[in-house]
């Protein structure tokens, strides 16, 4: 009997050995990956190296990509004029970019520049003959969704990204973050406890019959109030530059608030909660890296710019016409690029 039991004991011990060894090996591999991940996300230059690295042999000295500083990355931020009302009541099928900003992050100097483009800016649209408002470039892209495997968001984003790039001298736009339903802003702002803003004057929501939504003075705006605040341009379409200024101001305020609340801890939660309404080509690793990097950015070094121009009525519509000389100077100042418009 004893002779029969000994082999069973050995087999049992072998199983236990392999199980324990497997657990230890899994822990070691997971630890190695975690260490490597932590090491990488604390070195943004390495994380974004492949994205911003360029082969200078492919470009002439005049090309914007060749002139662009290899220590910088450009991120396009946009928000669509899409919401539940327009989907269900208005029956909208095509959408426009309500907010358009390019954030230029200098990984070396730990600084950030924010450049805003008014939504009514009259520009050449990518792959379209003729001009239109820049916010319509997204809708033009949606109409070509068949070329993007039927993905309207991808198509719209690509047209917007290429149109913005052309306006700004052909700069590379490495990444984008798009809010495809602005209602998600309400939820995010409520989740972080509101945003404290010094409202300069009583403000009224024209989309709700002109009801007062924020009185003059310093206050904490909830999600609905914050979205109404950054979108408001009163009853005059020419006040869009005022809205751009409020958007930039509130972006800085939210940025500072997220820093104080430790932005890095919120990124995975926000991505998970709102991934249906937020579209981006940033990976989780890249977002986490930017979250850590953002903690080191000096807000005092955040410069804000707007494409300069004037409003004009053309064909019974109002457009924001960029000042060409100012545009060339702006691109040189912010991106270090000299260029001549091609069309």
Secondary structure, DSSP 8 states (H G I E B T S, - for coil): -HHHHHHHHHHHHHHHHHHHHHHHHHHHHHHHHHHHHHHHHT-HHHHTHHHH---GGGS-TTSHHHHS-TTEEEEEEEEES--HHHHHTS---S--EEEEEEEEEETTTTEEEEEE--TTBEEE-TTSSSEEEGGGHHHHHHTTGGGGTT-HHHHHHHHHHHHHHHHTTS----EEEEESSTHHHHHHHHHTT-EEEEESS-EEEGGGTSEEEE-SEEEEE-HHHHHHHHH--TT-GGGHHHHHHHHHHHHHHHHHHHHHT-HHHHHHHHHHHHTTTEEES--HHHHHHHHHHHTT--GGG-EEEE--EEEEEETTEEEEEE-HHHHHHHHHHHH--------
